[in-house]
Amino acid sequence: MIIIIGFSYLYGLFEVVMNLRQRGKKPVTASGDKGSLRLLYILITVGYALSFSIGATRIGRMTPWNAFFAVGVVTVLAGLTIRVRSMLNLKQYFTYSVAQTENHMLIETGLYRIIRHPGYLGQLMIFAGISISLSNWLAVLLMILPTAIGYSYRIKVEEDFMVEQMGESYRSYRSRTKRLIPLIY
């Protein structure tokens, strides 16, 4: 469990540092966050707290624990790869807040050719993997439920903003791609 907590801390630190590094560096021409980032941070924190609290007990324990730990680690690594790749695909257009920067372009290449929110998929996979590695089905549920609610709201806010800012080009892109899971949703 210490390894999982340590990784979670380092991953959270990575996201915070990335967020702080970009603040004020990009001129924002339009913003439409509607508190979604703050809500997401709160729900992720709740998910972590609940998941690790129940994960430390025997309630909901899955066996063999080492198999679930391995599946969790692989899921985390896959999610981290998707998250970082999506950031690299967006290049200078990546922001933590729902915002449009100067000369903003709609990116439809790389992972964005397949789904509209690969960064969020990557993060959800990271959170799922962390909770799976706790080898506790209740911990998985308590991590995924609040974070899924947060990301659902965030995606709605972001998509409404993108339609408002980019109009028909985003509507067309939206009609050709799925939100989060290729071929499904």
C-alpha positions as CSV (number, residue, x, y, z in Angstrom):
1,M,0.0,0.0,0.0
2,I,2.9,2.3,0.7
3,I,4.0,2.0,-3.0
4,I,0.6,2.9,-4.2
5,I,0.4,5.9,-1.9
6,G,3.9,7.0,-2.9
7,F,3.0,6.8,-6.6
8,S,-0.3,8.6,-6.1
9,Y,1.5,11.4,-4.3
10,L,4.1,11.7,-7.1
11,Y,1.5,11.7,-9.8
12,G,-0.5,14.3,-8.0
13,L,2.7,16.4,-7.6
14,F,3.4,16.0,-11.3
15,E,-0.1,17.3,-12.2
16,V,0.2,20.3,-9.7
17,V,3.6,21.2,-11.0
18,M,2.4,21.1,-14.7
19,N,-0.6,23.2,-13.8
20,L,1.5,25.8,-11.9
21,R,4.1,25.9,-14.7
22,Q,1.6,26.9,-17.3
23,R,-0.3,29.6,-15.3
24,G,0.1,33.0,-16.9
25,K,2.3,31.7,-19.7
26,K,-0.5,31.5,-22.3
27,P,-2.7,34.5,-23.2
28,V,-6.3,33.3,-22.7
29,T,-8.8,34.8,-25.1
30,A,-11.8,33.0,-23.7
31,S,-12.6,31.0,-20.6
32,G,-15.5,28.8,-19.7
33,D,-14.4,26.6,-16.8
34,K,-17.6,27.1,-14.7
35,G,-15.8,25.7,-11.6
36,S,-15.3,22.3,-13.2
37,L,-11.6,22.1,-12.4
38,R,-12.2,22.9,-8.7
39,L,-15.1,20.4,-8.5
40,L,-12.9,17.8,-10.2
41,Y,-10.1,18.3,-7.7
42,I,-12.6,18.0,-4.8
43,L,-14.1,14.8,-6.2
44,I,-10.7,13.3,-6.9
45,T,-9.6,14.0,-3.4
46,V,-12.8,12.5,-2.0
47,G,-12.3,9.4,-4.2
48,Y,-8.7,9.0,-3.0
49,A,-9.7,9.4,0.7
50,L,-12.6,6.9,0.5
51,S,-10.7,4.5,-1.7
52,F,-7.6,4.4,0.5
53,S,-9.6,4.3,3.7
54,I,-11.6,1.2,2.7
55,G,-8.5,-0.2,0.9
56,A,-6.7,-0.4,4.3
57,T,-9.5,-2.7,5.6
58,R,-10.4,-6.3,4.8
59,I,-13.9,-5.2,3.6
60,G,-14.3,-5.9,-0.1
61,R,-10.8,-7.6,-0.3
62,M,-10.2,-9.4,-3.6
63,T,-7.8,-12.3,-3.9
64,P,-5.3,-13.1,-5.1
65,W,-4.1,-9.6,-4.2
66,N,-0.9,-9.8,-6.2
67,A,-2.8,-10.5,-9.5
68,F,-5.0,-7.4,-8.9
69,F,-1.9,-5.4,-7.9
70,A,-0.3,-6.3,-11.2
71,V,-3.5,-5.4,-13.2
72,G,-3.6,-2.1,-11.4
73,V,0.0,-1.3,-12.1
74,V,-0.5,-2.1,-15.9
75,T,-3.7,0.0,-15.9
76,V,-1.8,3.0,-14.3
77,L,1.0,2.7,-16.8
78,A,-1.3,2.6,-19.7
79,G,-3.3,5.6,-18.3
80,L,-0.1,7.5,-17.7
81,T,1.0,6.9,-21.3
82,I,-2.3,8.1,-22.7
83,R,-2.4,11.1,-20.4
84,V,1.1,12.3,-21.3
85,R,0.6,11.5,-25.0
86,S,-2.6,13.6,-25.1
87,M,-0.7,16.5,-23.5
88,L,2.0,16.1,-26.2
89,N,-0.6,15.9,-29.0
90,L,-2.1,19.3,-27.8
91,K,1.3,20.9,-27.5
92,Q,0.9,24.6,-26.7
93,Y,-2.9,24.3,-26.7
94,F,-2.9,22.1,-23.5
95,T,-4.4,23.9,-20.5
96,Y,-5.8,22.8,-17.2
97,S,-8.6,25.2,-17.3
98,V,-11.3,25.2,-19.9
99,A,-10.0,28.1,-22.0
100,Q,-9.1,29.2,-25.5
101,T,-5.6,30.6,-26.1
102,E,-4.4,32.9,-28.9
103,N,-4.5,31.3,-32.3
104,H,-6.2,28.3,-30.9
105,M,-6.7,25.4,-33.3
106,L,-8.8,22.3,-33.1
107,I,-6.5,19.3,-32.8
108,E,-7.7,16.2,-34.6
109,T,-4.5,14.2,-34.9
110,G,-2.9,11.6,-32.7
111,L,-5.2,10.3,-30.0
112,Y,-7.6,13.1,-30.7
113,R,-8.3,11.4,-34.1
114,I,-10.0,8.6,-32.1
115,I,-11.6,10.2,-29.0
116,R,-12.2,13.8,-27.9
117,H,-10.9,13.6,-24.4
118,P,-7.9,11.2,-24.2
119,G,-6.3,13.1,-21.3
120,Y,-9.4,12.4,-19.2
121,L,-9.4,8.8,-20.3
122,G,-5.8,8.5,-19.2
123,Q,-6.5,10.1,-15.8
124,L,-9.5,7.8,-15.2
125,M,-7.4,4.8,-16.1
126,I,-4.7,6.0,-13.6
127,F,-7.3,6.4,-10.8
128,A,-8.9,3.0,-11.7
129,G,-5.5,1.4,-11.7
130,I,-4.5,2.8,-8.4
131,S,-7.7,1.6,-6.8
132,I,-7.5,-1.8,-8.5
133,S,-4.0,-2.2,-7.1
134,L,-5.5,-1.9,-3.6
135,S,-7.1,-5.3,-4.4
136,N,-10.4,-4.2,-3.1
137,W,-13.6,-3.9,-5.2
138,L,-15.2,-1.4,-2.9
139,A,-12.1,0.8,-3.1
140,V,-12.4,0.7,-6.9
141,L,-16.0,1.8,-6.7
142,L,-15.3,4.5,-4.2
143,M,-12.5,5.9,-6.4
144,I,-14.3,5.6,-9.8
145,L,-17.7,6.9,-8.8
146,P,-16.7,10.5,-7.6
147,T,-14.1,10.9,-10.3
148,A,-16.5,9.8,-13.1
149,I,-19.1,12.3,-11.8
150,G,-16.4,15.0,-11.9
151,Y,-15.2,14.1,-15.4
152,S,-18.8,13.9,-16.7
153,Y,-19.4,17.4,-15.6
154,R,-16.0,18.6,-16.9
155,I,-16.6,17.1,-20.3
156,K,-20.0,18.7,-20.6
157,V,-18.6,22.1,-19.7
158,E,-15.7,21.7,-22.1
159,E,-17.8,20.5,-25.0
160,D,-20.3,23.3,-24.6
161,F,-17.4,25.8,-24.5
162,M,-15.8,24.2,-27.6
163,V,-19.0,24.4,-29.6
164,E,-19.4,28.1,-28.5
165,Q,-15.9,29.0,-29.5
166,M,-15.4,26.8,-32.6
167,G,-18.9,26.3,-33.9
168,E,-19.4,24.0,-36.8
169,S,-15.8,22.7,-36.9
170,Y,-16.2,21.3,-33.4
171,R,-19.7,19.9,-34.1
172,S,-18.4,18.1,-37.1
173,Y,-15.4,16.7,-35.1
174,R,-17.9,15.7,-32.3
175,S,-20.0,13.8,-34.9
176,R,-16.9,11.8,-36.1
177,T,-15.4,10.8,-32.7
178,K,-16.4,9.4,-29.3
179,R,-16.0,11.3,-26.1
180,L,-13.9,9.0,-24.0
181,I,-14.0,5.3,-25.0
182,P,-13.2,4.4,-28.6
183,L,-16.2,3.0,-30.5
184,I,-18.4,3.1,-27.4
185,Y,-18.8,6.5,-25.6
